[in-house]
Amino acid sequence: MFVTDISRWADYGWAHQEFFGDNPPVTAMVEVKALIHPDMLIEVEADAVLPAP
């Protein structure tokens, strides 16, 4: 996760848990100066693997 205010880490962690549920992916949190739009507070990057058909 790329965040613009690391002091809100608990809020970001709560939102991550709410979105991903009981089996969240491993994650890291990095504070950045800004994101692409000034209203954005967080950007989440995730990789997914789909099971073979």
Helices and strands as residue ranges (DSSP letters): E 2-3, G 6-8, H 9-20, E 30-31, E 42-43
